[in-house]
Amino acid sequence: MKVNFIMPGLGNSGGMKVVYKYAKLLQKEDVDVKIYSSFFAYPAHKFQLKLVNYIYKTYCFIKTLFSFRSKKNEGVTWVPRINNKYIRTADVTVATAWPTAYEVNSLSQKCGKKAYFIQGYEIWDNEYLGMKSYTLPLKHIVIAKWIDNILVNELHLKPGYLVRNGMDTKSFIPEEKKKNSNKISCLMLYHKLSQKGIEDGIRAYRLVKDKYPNVSLNMFGMFKDPKIEIVDNYYRNPSKEQLIKLYQQSDIFIYPTREEGWGLTPLEAMACGCAVAGTYAGCMLELGVSGKNVLLSKPKDVKALAENISLLINDETLRKKLQKNGRTTVERLSWTESTNKLKKALIEITNSC
């Protein structure tokens, strides 16, 4: 079976890394996989003024050029455009973001059946075009039930194939914390997208820090150091080994997201023995049980998030319970099982009418 994945050229998000992971795992299952990205940025129509959109598109094109080498190292084939001239003959071609859905939809039959790998409800850049992309005649593969529920209940579409992300529980493992028990270390992802709720997380931590001066906060992310004065250390683009060590050395992982397709970082943190204080979003809607394996609050509820962080600081028994149960939860997630489900979905799509 030949499978094409069509990806945006800009950046290397967590969602893109999931596609890279699946591509490599599918290849081990004798699936012929090829990933394509276009040099030229998509006209996202993010702003009302045409001139501003043109400037933004130019900015994205320049940023795409900086992604060239890293994405090529992941096996991406760069092409000028996503069209029949540059995309090979295949059994199925898969869109991975709403702009690519329109391009996949325009491809001819030589590129095979058409599918849409959906890792979030992407309507923040352009609500109309993002929402409309889900109504295109592409077979849906979703990573979370909450996404499928929106597509079925609000857009009145047919249910898609549910393929949850796996977890590398052999690399992401706990380590005995040999340190002063009076010092509590928190960890949080830094991101520029407002959907990630970083501002909420920082506000919640400030409330905690005022009460517990012995608490520390480290952050990591793909961006330059945001120079947040209350953050003790910032790690830009840490290696996998460095990231695992950060998780292992932390007691509490703060997950303040407002909206998330799935969310890898809280699961990685749970795998490494962190107690998670987070929100009802993404993977937590399906895997999180507040008080059992995590502590959860509503998105944007800064006070409740701060209270949960404080509870984990004060209650060592609860903290250790969540750390233990969190690890048990993620051990049920298998990349092998997820890859088998994805392969099965792709075969069924290929054989569909």
N, C-alpha and C positions, 0 to 999 in steps of 0.2 A: 504494500500500500504506500502510495506517495502522498505526503501531506505538506502543504505550504502554510506557514504562519506569516501574516502580514502585520508588522509592528510599526508604531510611530518611530521616526528617526531621532526625536528629541530625548536626551537624557537616558538614564538607566534606573527606572523606578523599581520598587519591590515587585510590582506586577509583571514587569518585563523579566525580572530574574526568575519568576515562576515559570514563564514561557521557556526561558533558556533551560531550566531544570527539566521540564517535561520533554523538550526536544532531545536532550541527551538520553533521558530514560527511555523514550520511545525508540530511539535508534538502537538501544540495546535489545529491544523487543522486535528487531528486524523491520522497523518502520522507516521508510526513506523520508527524512524530514529536511525541509529547507526553510530558513527564516529570511524574510525580505524586509528592508526598510528603504524609504525614499530619502534622497538628499534634501529635496525641497519640502519646506514646511507646509502643513495643511492650513487652508484658509478657515480658521476656527470661528471667525465672525464673533470674536469675544467682545468687541466694542461696537458702539453704534456708528461712530464715524469711520468712513472708509479709509481715510488717511491714517488714523490711529491703528486700524487693523493691518494696514500695509506695513507700518513701522514695526508692529508687533511680529508680523510674519517674517520680516527681515531679521529681527532680533532672534527669533526661533531658528531661522536658517543658520545663523552664525553659531548659535549654541549647538546645533546639530553637528556642525563640522568638528566640534570638540569631542563629540561622542564617537567619531568615526573609528578610531583605533580600538577603544574598549569594546564596542559592539562587534567589530570584526573579529576580535579575539574570542567572542562568544559564538562565532559561527554565522554572524549576520552577513547576508549578501546585499550590498548597497546597489541601488538602481536609481536612475534619474526620476522615473515615475512608476507608480503601481498601475500597470496596464497590461494588455495581452502581449505586447511586444517583449516585455522584460520578465514576465512571470511564467514559469515553466508549466508544462502539462502535468496534471496531478489528479488524484482521486478525490481530494477534498482540499479546499483552501479556506483558511480560518482567519477572520478578523479578530483583533485583540484590543481595539479601542474604537470609540464611536466614529472618528473620522475615517478609519480604515474600513469600517462597515460599508460605507458608501462606495469605496473603491472595490472591495470584494464583490459587492452586488453588481458592479458594472462589468466584471470580468466575463469572458465567454465560457462556453461549456468545456472547452479544452482544459480549464483549470479545475474541473471537477465540481462536486457538490459544494455548497457554500455554507459555512458555519460562522458562529460568532461566540468567541470565548469571553464571557462577561465576568469581570472581577469586581464590579462596583456599579452603582447606578449613576453614570457619568452625565450629569446635566448641569454642572457648575460653570463650564465655559460658555455653553450656549444651550439653554434649556430646551428650546424648540428642536434644534438639530440633534441634540443628544437623545431626547425622548423619541424623536422620529426614527432614529437609527435602529431602535429596538423593534419597530414595526416593519422593517425591511424583510423580504422573504429569505431570511437566513435561519438555519437551525441553531437554537440556543444551547450553549453549554455554560452552566452557572456554577460558581464556587460556593454559594451559600443559599440556603432556603429562603432567607429574607429577600434576596434579590428576585428570586423566582416568584415569590408572593406578590411583589409589586408589579411585575410584568403580567402576571395572571389576573390579579384582582383589580389593578388600576388601569392597565392598558388592554385587558381582555385578550391576552395572547395565550397560546398553548404552553403547557409546562415544558421546561427545558430539561436537559440531562444534568443531574446534580453530581458534580465531581469536586469534593472538598480537597483543599490543599493538604499535602502530607507534612511531616516534620522529620528532620534529621536528628533523631534522639540518640544516635551513636556518637555524634560530635558534640551536640549541645547536652551536656551532662552536668549534674550538680558537683560541687566541690565543698568539702568540709570547711566551714568559715572559721578560720583560726584568727580571731581578733577580739579586741575589747568589746564585750557585749553591751557596754554603755554607749557605744558609738553605732548609730544606725545610718547606713548608706542607702540613698535613693538613686535611681537611675531613670532617665527619660529620653525619648527620642526627640530631636529637634527637627522641625520641618516648617517650611514657609507657607504651606497650604493652610488656610483658616479651618478647613474641615478636620485637620488633625488636632485642633483644640489646644495647641501648645500654650497659648495665652492663658487658657483656663488652668492648665497644669501649673504654670508658674505662679499664678495668683493663689492657687490652693496651697502650693508649697510655701509661699510667703507667710500665709496664715499659720502653717505648721512650724516654720522656722522661728516665728516670734515666740512660740510656746516652748519649743525644744531646740535650744541653740546647739545641742550636741549632734544634731542631724546634718548630714551633708547631701549635696546633690551633684551628680555627674550627668552630663548630656553627651550625646553622639549624634552624628548626622552627616549628610552628603555636602552640606553647605559650609561656607566660611563661618568661623566662630562668631556667633551673634553678640558676643560681649555682654551677656546678661550678668549683672553684678552679683546676683545671689547664687550663681552657679559656680561650684568649686573648680571643676575641670570640664573642658570640652574636647571631645575626640572627633576629629574630622575624618570621615571615610575610613573607619578602622577596618583592618583585615578581619577575616572570619575568626582567626585565633584571638585577636585582640578583643573582638566583640564578645566572644565566649567568656574570656577572662573578666570583662566588665560585668557581665551578668552574674558570674560566679561570686564576684566580690561584693555584690549588692544584696541588700536585704529586701528592698521594696522596689518594684517597678511601677512607675506611674504611667497610666495609659488613659489620657484625657480626651481621646478622640470624640469628635462630634458626629462624624460620619465615616464609615470604613467599609470597604468591600469584604475584607477578611481580617487582615492585620497579622503580620508575621511576628512582630517584635514581642507582643505579650506572650505568645506561645513559646518563642525562643527563651524568654525570661523564665517562664514556668518550667521549661525543660531543664534550665540551669539552676533551679532551686530558689527563684525569687517569689515572694508573695506579691501578687498583683492587686493594686488599687486602680480600678478603671471605670469605664462607663458601659452602659448597655448599647453596644454598637459592634458591628462586624462579627468576628468569630465569637465574641462574648454572648451574642444573642443565641448561639447554638451550643456552646461548650461551657460557658460560665454559669456557675451556680453560686450566687452571692452567699458568703458565710461558709461555704463548703470548700471550693477550690480558688475563689477570688473574693474580693469585696467590690461591689458595683454600685454606681449611682447614675442618675440620669445625666445625659450629655448637657454641658453648660452649667451644671449645678456645682459651682465652685465650693460652696460651703460644705455640701455633702461629701465631695471628694476629699476635702481637707480633713473632715471628720473621720473618714475611712483610713486615711494615711496615719492620722493620730492614733486611731485604734490599733493599727498594726505596730506602731512604735511602742505603745504601752503594754500590749498583750502579747508577750513572747510565745505563749502557748498557742494562741490563735495564729500567730505568724508562722510558726513551725507547722501547724496543721495545714494551712493553705499551701505552704511550700511543698509538703509531702503530697497532698492531694492534687496539686497543680501538675506535678511531675507525672502522677498516675494518669491524669487526663490526657496529656499530650502523648503518652506512650501508646495510646490507641490510634494515633494518626500515623499512617504508613505511606511513604511515597510510592512503594511498590503497589499497594492496593489502589492508590489514587491513579497511578499510571495505567493500571489494568482497566479501571473504570473509564478513563479517558480514551484508551485504545478501543474499548468496546463501543463507546459512544461514536467515535469516528468511523468505525466499521459499519455501524447501523445507519449513520448518516450517508455514507458512501453507497449503501445498498437500498436507500430509501427511494421512493418514486419522485 
